[in-house]
Amino acid sequence: MIANGSRLLYVNVKSASDSVKMLLEYLHLGYSGIKQELDAIKPFQCTNEQWDKTKEALMVEFPTSISMPDCDPKILLSCSIAIYKYLAYKYKPKMAGSAMNEFAEIDALLCMAHDMRNLLIDAQEDNWEVNRMEAMSPITEKLGYLNKFMRSKIWLSGKQVSIADFAICELLEYISTLDSSCAIEKYPNCLKLLRKFNAIPEISKFKNARSCFETENNPEQT
């Protein structure tokens, strides 16, 4: 790990913090995490009013932020897309694309991940249990598109893992747990991508460590 003293601030509203953590692990960058709990809030069920109060108190604009003390001047990045790009440009530029077509493709995929995250927030805001199928319809449409997009691809863009894979794969794993209509097995190309991503040694190690931690702190899961 590179002990650069980065501090990751994230909120328990299912932000993009997991994908940022995995990217930091993949790049072998040392960091400390600070989790800000919102009382009685479930993932993706934070109202705009609750978030407005929280971001004012924390002085951030987005649920995932990171301070980069190795910058001059020191900066606080408060947007997952900005964080992905900054880390790639600084530590492994090809993860943001090796040619103009890849730059554009990765940008489009990051925007797609952002759109999917917003759809998840909208889907779970009102009467989630009652309107589950209707709420998930736009998300299954995105998954169908992504499945077709991946037909002849190794990774989402280019021949190596990119920051787009980190953004999308973290969402795929979460979405597949929400509803049977989004079961990842229904989208074989997405499933293939997710398995390939999870097999990356740094990602596998991170997920195994997190799973052990959650089991130790939640004995009822055993």
C-alpha positions as CSV (number, residue, x, y, z in Angstrom):
1,M,0.0,0.0,0.0
2,I,1.1,3.6,-0.7
3,A,0.6,5.4,2.6
4,N,-0.5,8.7,1.1
5,G,-2.9,9.4,4.0
6,S,-6.1,9.7,1.9
7,R,-9.2,9.9,3.9
8,L,-12.4,8.5,2.5
9,L,-15.7,9.9,3.9
10,Y,-18.9,8.0,3.0
11,V,-22.5,7.9,4.2
12,N,-24.7,4.8,4.8
13,V,-27.1,5.6,1.9
14,K,-25.5,3.1,-0.5
15,S,-23.2,5.6,-2.1
16,A,-20.4,4.7,-4.5
17,S,-18.0,4.2,-1.6
18,D,-17.5,0.4,-2.2
19,S,-16.4,1.0,-5.8
20,V,-14.0,3.7,-4.6
21,K,-12.6,1.5,-1.9
22,M,-12.1,-1.3,-4.4
23,L,-10.3,1.1,-6.7
24,L,-8.0,2.2,-3.9
25,E,-7.3,-1.4,-3.0
26,Y,-6.6,-2.3,-6.7
27,L,-4.1,0.6,-7.0
28,H,-2.5,-0.4,-3.6
29,L,-3.2,3.0,-2.1
30,G,-3.4,3.3,1.6
31,Y,-6.5,5.1,3.0
32,S,-8.6,5.5,6.1
33,G,-12.3,5.3,6.0
34,I,-14.8,7.5,7.9
35,K,-18.4,6.3,7.8
36,Q,-21.1,8.8,8.6
37,E,-24.2,7.1,9.9
38,L,-27.6,8.5,9.2
39,D,-30.1,7.3,11.8
40,A,-32.8,4.9,10.6
41,I,-31.7,5.2,7.0
42,K,-31.6,2.2,4.7
43,P,-29.5,2.0,1.5
44,F,-30.9,4.2,-1.2
45,Q,-33.7,5.4,1.1
46,C,-32.4,8.8,2.1
47,T,-34.8,11.7,1.3
48,N,-33.5,14.8,-0.4
49,E,-34.3,16.7,2.8
50,Q,-32.2,14.3,4.9
51,W,-29.3,14.5,2.5
52,D,-29.4,18.3,2.3
53,K,-29.0,18.5,6.1
54,T,-26.2,15.9,6.1
55,K,-24.2,17.5,3.3
56,E,-24.4,20.9,5.0
57,A,-23.1,19.4,8.2
58,L,-20.3,17.5,6.5
59,M,-19.6,20.3,4.0
60,V,-19.7,17.9,1.0
61,E,-21.9,17.7,-2.0
62,F,-22.0,14.0,-2.7
63,P,-22.3,10.9,-0.3
64,T,-18.8,9.8,-1.2
65,S,-15.8,12.1,-0.8
66,I,-12.1,11.7,-0.5
67,S,-9.3,14.1,0.7
68,M,-6.1,13.8,-1.2
69,P,-3.3,15.2,1.0
70,D,-0.6,14.4,-1.7
71,C,-2.0,17.2,-3.9
72,D,-0.7,20.7,-3.9
73,P,-2.9,22.4,-2.9
74,K,-4.8,19.7,-0.9
75,I,-8.2,18.9,-2.4
76,L,-11.4,17.3,-1.3
77,L,-13.1,15.4,-4.2
78,S,-16.8,15.0,-3.6
79,C,-18.1,13.1,-6.6
80,S,-17.5,9.4,-7.4
81,I,-16.8,10.1,-11.1
82,A,-14.3,12.8,-10.2
83,I,-12.6,10.4,-7.7
84,Y,-12.4,7.6,-10.3
85,K,-10.8,9.8,-12.9
86,Y,-8.4,11.5,-10.5
87,L,-7.1,8.2,-9.2
88,A,-6.8,6.8,-12.7
89,Y,-5.1,9.8,-14.2
90,K,-2.6,10.1,-11.2
91,Y,-1.8,6.4,-10.6
92,K,-2.8,4.3,-13.7
93,P,-3.8,6.5,-16.7
94,K,-4.8,3.7,-19.0
95,M,-7.6,2.8,-16.6
96,A,-9.3,6.0,-17.9
97,G,-8.7,4.9,-21.6
98,S,-5.9,4.4,-24.0
99,A,-7.3,6.2,-27.0
100,M,-10.0,8.8,-27.7
101,N,-12.7,6.2,-28.4
102,E,-12.0,4.6,-25.1
103,F,-12.0,7.9,-23.3
104,A,-15.5,8.6,-24.7
105,E,-16.8,5.1,-24.1
106,I,-15.6,5.1,-20.4
107,D,-17.2,8.6,-19.9
108,A,-20.5,7.3,-21.3
109,L,-20.3,4.2,-19.1
110,L,-19.6,6.3,-16.0
111,C,-22.7,8.4,-16.8
112,M,-24.7,5.2,-17.2
113,A,-23.6,4.1,-13.8
114,H,-24.6,7.5,-12.4
115,D,-28.0,7.2,-14.1
116,M,-28.6,3.6,-12.7
117,R,-27.7,4.8,-9.2
118,N,-30.3,7.6,-9.5
119,L,-32.9,5.1,-10.8
120,L,-32.3,3.0,-7.7
121,I,-32.8,6.0,-5.5
122,D,-36.0,6.9,-7.3
123,A,-37.2,3.3,-7.3
124,Q,-37.0,3.0,-3.5
125,E,-38.3,6.4,-2.4
126,D,-42.1,5.7,-2.6
127,N,-44.0,2.5,-1.8
128,W,-41.1,0.3,-2.7
129,E,-42.7,-3.0,-1.6
130,V,-46.0,-2.1,-3.4
131,N,-44.5,-0.8,-6.7
132,R,-41.4,-2.9,-6.9
133,M,-42.0,-4.4,-10.4
134,E,-42.9,-1.0,-11.9
135,A,-40.0,0.8,-10.1
136,M,-37.5,-1.8,-11.3
137,S,-38.6,-1.6,-15.0
138,P,-36.2,1.2,-16.0
139,I,-33.3,-0.7,-14.3
140,T,-34.0,-4.0,-16.0
141,E,-34.0,-2.1,-19.3
142,K,-30.5,-0.7,-18.5
143,L,-29.4,-4.2,-17.6
144,G,-30.7,-5.6,-20.9
145,Y,-28.8,-2.9,-22.8
146,L,-25.6,-3.6,-20.9
147,N,-25.9,-7.3,-21.5
148,K,-26.1,-6.7,-25.3
149,F,-23.2,-4.2,-25.1
150,M,-21.0,-6.8,-23.5
151,R,-21.6,-9.6,-26.1
152,S,-18.2,-9.4,-27.7
153,K,-16.2,-7.6,-25.0
154,I,-13.6,-8.7,-22.4
155,W,-14.1,-5.7,-20.2
156,L,-16.5,-2.8,-20.6
157,S,-13.9,-0.7,-22.6
158,G,-10.7,-2.0,-24.1
159,K,-8.7,-5.1,-23.2
160,Q,-8.0,-4.3,-19.6
161,V,-10.1,-3.3,-16.5
162,S,-11.0,0.3,-16.4
163,I,-12.7,2.7,-13.9
164,A,-16.0,2.0,-15.7
165,D,-15.8,-1.7,-14.6
166,F,-15.4,-0.6,-11.0
167,A,-18.5,1.7,-11.2
168,I,-20.7,-0.7,-13.1
169,C,-19.8,-4.0,-11.3
170,E,-20.4,-2.6,-7.8
171,L,-23.9,-1.6,-9.0
172,L,-24.5,-5.0,-10.7
173,E,-23.9,-6.8,-7.5
174,Y,-26.2,-4.7,-5.5
175,I,-29.0,-4.5,-8.1
176,S,-29.1,-8.3,-8.4
177,T,-30.0,-8.6,-4.7
178,L,-33.1,-6.3,-4.9
179,D,-35.6,-8.2,-7.0
180,S,-35.8,-11.5,-9.0
181,S,-36.4,-9.5,-12.1
182,C,-32.9,-8.2,-11.8
183,A,-31.2,-11.5,-11.0
184,I,-27.8,-11.3,-12.5
185,E,-28.2,-14.8,-13.9
186,K,-30.7,-13.4,-16.4
187,Y,-28.0,-11.4,-18.0
188,P,-25.2,-13.8,-18.8
189,N,-22.8,-11.3,-20.2
190,C,-23.2,-9.1,-17.2
191,L,-22.6,-12.2,-15.0
192,K,-19.5,-13.1,-16.9
193,L,-18.1,-9.5,-16.4
194,L,-19.0,-9.5,-12.7
195,R,-17.2,-12.9,-12.1
196,K,-14.2,-11.7,-14.0
197,F,-14.1,-8.5,-11.9
198,N,-14.5,-10.4,-8.6
199,A,-11.7,-12.7,-9.6
200,I,-9.1,-9.8,-9.6
201,P,-6.9,-10.7,-6.6
202,E,-7.2,-7.3,-4.9
203,I,-11.0,-7.3,-5.3
204,S,-11.4,-10.8,-4.1
205,K,-9.2,-10.1,-1.0
206,F,-11.2,-6.9,-0.2
207,K,-14.6,-8.7,-0.5
208,N,-13.4,-11.7,1.6
209,A,-12.1,-9.3,4.3
210,R,-15.3,-7.3,4.3
211,S,-17.4,-10.5,4.5
212,C,-15.4,-11.8,7.5
213,F,-15.8,-8.4,9.2
214,E,-19.6,-8.3,8.7
215,T,-20.0,-11.8,10.0
216,E,-17.9,-11.1,13.1
217,N,-20.0,-8.0,13.8
218,N,-23.4,-9.6,12.9
219,P,-23.4,-13.0,14.6
220,E,-27.0,-13.6,13.5
221,Q,-25.7,-14.1,10.0
222,T,-23.7,-17.2,10.9
